[in-house]
């Protein structure tokens, strides 16, 4: 499986406060970004997989709303996570 518990803990420890920090906006954005990258590669190989395309669109929307929330609350944390993940603004 592409996303197991050890990979999640690695993402949470790198972008969150610790391995058990699953609720912070930064850790959620990082997890969504990892999943989006995986689904994007899948969609490049399987163009007609519409259910995956719909899931990918939903994940992008969730990540965007979390980024908007973080931008409105703390612009420095927003800039830090965008730079760390290499996201476009």
C-alpha atoms as an extended CHARMM CRD file, in Angstrom:
* protein
*
        89  EXT
         1         1  UNK       CA              0.0000000000        0.0000000000        0.0000000000  PROA      1               0.0000000000
         2         2  UNK       CA              1.3250000000        3.4260000000       -0.8620000000  PROA      2               0.0000000000
         3         3  UNK       CA              0.3260000000        5.0590000000        2.4330000000  PROA      3               0.0000000000
         4         4  UNK       CA              0.8390000000        2.9910000000        5.5690000000  PROA      4               0.0000000000
         5         5  UNK       CA              1.0660000000        4.0840000000        9.1850000000  PROA      5               0.0000000000
         6         6  UNK       CA              4.8440000000        4.4920000000        9.1290000000  PROA      6               0.0000000000
         7         7  UNK       CA              4.6560000000        6.8300000000        6.1410000000  PROA      7               0.0000000000
         8         8  UNK       CA              1.9210000000        8.8600000000        7.8640000000  PROA      8               0.0000000000
         9         9  UNK       CA              4.0250000000        9.1520000000       11.0280000000  PROA      9               0.0000000000
        10        10  UNK       CA              6.9620000000       10.2890000000        8.9130000000  PROA      10              0.0000000000
        11        11  UNK       CA              4.8540000000       12.9980000000        7.2490000000  PROA      11              0.0000000000
        12        12  UNK       CA              3.3690000000       14.1190000000       10.5790000000  PROA      12              0.0000000000
        13        13  UNK       CA              6.7680000000       14.2820000000       12.2850000000  PROA      13              0.0000000000
        14        14  UNK       CA              8.2850000000       16.2470000000        9.4100000000  PROA      14              0.0000000000
        15        15  UNK       CA              5.5250000000       18.8340000000        8.9770000000  PROA      15              0.0000000000
        16        16  UNK       CA              3.6170000000       18.7170000000       12.2680000000  PROA      16              0.0000000000
        17        17  UNK       CA              4.5550000000       19.0850000000       15.9360000000  PROA      17              0.0000000000
        18        18  UNK       CA              5.3460000000       15.3600000000       16.3370000000  PROA      18              0.0000000000
        19        19  UNK       CA              4.3990000000       11.8700000000       15.1390000000  PROA      19              0.0000000000
        20        20  UNK       CA              0.9990000000       12.0290000000       16.8410000000  PROA      20              0.0000000000
        21        21  UNK       CA              0.1230000000       15.5120000000       15.5220000000  PROA      21              0.0000000000
        22        22  UNK       CA             -2.5660000000       14.5260000000       13.0530000000  PROA      22              0.0000000000
        23        23  UNK       CA             -4.8210000000       17.5320000000       13.4520000000  PROA      23              0.0000000000
        24        24  UNK       CA             -2.7070000000       20.5560000000       12.6780000000  PROA      24              0.0000000000
        25        25  UNK       CA             -3.3070000000       22.2930000000        9.3880000000  PROA      25              0.0000000000
        26        26  UNK       CA              0.2990000000       21.8060000000        8.2620000000  PROA      26              0.0000000000
        27        27  UNK       CA              0.2680000000       18.0550000000        8.7820000000  PROA      27              0.0000000000
        28        28  UNK       CA             -3.0940000000       17.6890000000        7.0270000000  PROA      28              0.0000000000
        29        29  UNK       CA             -1.9040000000       19.7800000000        4.0730000000  PROA      29              0.0000000000
        30        30  UNK       CA              1.2600000000       17.6800000000        3.8250000000  PROA      30              0.0000000000
        31        31  UNK       CA             -0.7570000000       14.4550000000        3.9040000000  PROA      31              0.0000000000
        32        32  UNK       CA             -3.1610000000       15.7270000000        1.2380000000  PROA      32              0.0000000000
        33        33  UNK       CA             -0.1980000000       16.7860000000       -0.9160000000  PROA      33              0.0000000000
        34        34  UNK       CA              1.3360000000       13.3160000000       -0.6720000000  PROA      34              0.0000000000
        35        35  UNK       CA             -1.9620000000       11.7040000000       -1.6690000000  PROA      35              0.0000000000
        36        36  UNK       CA             -2.4870000000       14.2060000000       -4.5110000000  PROA      36              0.0000000000
        37        37  UNK       CA              0.9580000000       13.4180000000       -5.9520000000  PROA      37              0.0000000000
        38        38  UNK       CA              0.2150000000        9.6950000000       -5.8130000000  PROA      38              0.0000000000
        39        39  UNK       CA             -3.1870000000       10.0550000000       -7.4950000000  PROA      39              0.0000000000
        40        40  UNK       CA             -1.7480000000       12.3860000000      -10.1440000000  PROA      40              0.0000000000
        41        41  UNK       CA              0.7530000000        9.7060000000      -11.1610000000  PROA      41              0.0000000000
        42        42  UNK       CA             -2.0840000000        7.1710000000      -11.2670000000  PROA      42              0.0000000000
        43        43  UNK       CA             -4.1510000000        9.4660000000      -13.4720000000  PROA      43              0.0000000000
        44        44  UNK       CA             -1.2620000000        9.8970000000      -15.9160000000  PROA      44              0.0000000000
        45        45  UNK       CA             -1.3530000000        6.1470000000      -16.5460000000  PROA      45              0.0000000000
        46        46  UNK       CA             -5.1260000000        5.6450000000      -16.3100000000  PROA      46              0.0000000000
        47        47  UNK       CA             -6.8120000000        8.5200000000      -18.1080000000  PROA      47              0.0000000000
        48        48  UNK       CA            -10.3160000000        7.0480000000      -18.0230000000  PROA      48              0.0000000000
        49        49  UNK       CA            -10.4510000000        6.3550000000      -14.2820000000  PROA      49              0.0000000000
        50        50  UNK       CA            -13.2020000000        8.8250000000      -13.4530000000  PROA      50              0.0000000000
        51        51  UNK       CA            -13.6970000000        7.8000000000       -9.8220000000  PROA      51              0.0000000000
        52        52  UNK       CA            -10.0570000000        8.5180000000       -9.0660000000  PROA      52              0.0000000000
        53        53  UNK       CA            -10.3270000000       11.8060000000      -10.9340000000  PROA      53              0.0000000000
        54        54  UNK       CA            -13.2550000000       12.7960000000       -8.7410000000  PROA      54              0.0000000000
        55        55  UNK       CA            -11.3620000000       11.8230000000       -5.5830000000  PROA      55              0.0000000000
        56        56  UNK       CA             -8.3610000000       13.8300000000       -6.7640000000  PROA      56              0.0000000000
        57        57  UNK       CA            -10.5260000000       16.8940000000       -7.3560000000  PROA      57              0.0000000000
        58        58  UNK       CA            -11.9790000000       16.5520000000       -3.8660000000  PROA      58              0.0000000000
        59        59  UNK       CA             -8.5420000000       16.3030000000       -2.2740000000  PROA      59              0.0000000000
        60        60  UNK       CA             -7.3370000000       19.3930000000       -4.1120000000  PROA      60              0.0000000000
        61        61  UNK       CA            -10.3790000000       21.2860000000       -2.8500000000  PROA      61              0.0000000000
        62        62  UNK       CA             -9.8100000000       20.1500000000        0.7380000000  PROA      62              0.0000000000
        63        63  UNK       CA             -6.1660000000       21.1690000000        0.5710000000  PROA      63              0.0000000000
        64        64  UNK       CA             -7.1070000000       24.5480000000       -0.9180000000  PROA      64              0.0000000000
        65        65  UNK       CA             -9.6340000000       25.2270000000        1.8490000000  PROA      65              0.0000000000
        66        66  UNK       CA             -7.0800000000       24.3140000000        4.5310000000  PROA      66              0.0000000000
        67        67  UNK       CA             -4.5180000000       26.5890000000        2.8760000000  PROA      67              0.0000000000
        68        68  UNK       CA             -7.0620000000       29.4260000000        2.8060000000  PROA      68              0.0000000000
        69        69  UNK       CA             -7.8240000000       28.8360000000        6.4890000000  PROA      69              0.0000000000
        70        70  UNK       CA             -4.1510000000       28.8690000000        7.3920000000  PROA      70              0.0000000000
        71        71  UNK       CA             -3.5630000000       31.9990000000        5.3080000000  PROA      71              0.0000000000
        72        72  UNK       CA             -6.3370000000       33.8540000000        7.1200000000  PROA      72              0.0000000000
        73        73  UNK       CA             -5.1610000000       32.7420000000       10.5870000000  PROA      73              0.0000000000
        74        74  UNK       CA             -1.3530000000       32.8700000000       10.3870000000  PROA      74              0.0000000000
        75        75  UNK       CA              0.3380000000       34.0790000000        7.2030000000  PROA      75              0.0000000000
        76        76  UNK       CA              3.8260000000       33.0030000000        8.3580000000  PROA      76              0.0000000000
        77        77  UNK       CA              2.7630000000       29.3750000000        8.8830000000  PROA      77              0.0000000000
        78        78  UNK       CA              1.0660000000       29.4970000000        5.4650000000  PROA      78              0.0000000000
        79        79  UNK       CA              4.2090000000       30.7720000000        3.7590000000  PROA      79              0.0000000000
        80        80  UNK       CA              6.3490000000       28.1830000000        5.5470000000  PROA      80              0.0000000000
        81        81  UNK       CA              4.2010000000       25.2010000000        4.4930000000  PROA      81              0.0000000000
        82        82  UNK       CA              3.8720000000       26.4400000000        0.8910000000  PROA      82              0.0000000000
        83        83  UNK       CA              7.6420000000       26.7940000000        0.6650000000  PROA      83              0.0000000000
        84        84  UNK       CA              8.3300000000       23.4390000000        2.3560000000  PROA      84              0.0000000000
        85        85  UNK       CA              5.9750000000       21.5260000000        0.0430000000  PROA      85              0.0000000000
        86        86  UNK       CA              6.8550000000       23.5040000000       -3.0710000000  PROA      86              0.0000000000
        87        87  UNK       CA              3.2660000000       24.4750000000       -3.8340000000  PROA      87              0.0000000000
        88        88  UNK       CA              2.2690000000       27.1840000000       -6.2300000000  PROA      88              0.0000000000
        89        89  UNK       CA              0.3370000000       30.0860000000       -4.7900000000  PROA      89              0.0000000000
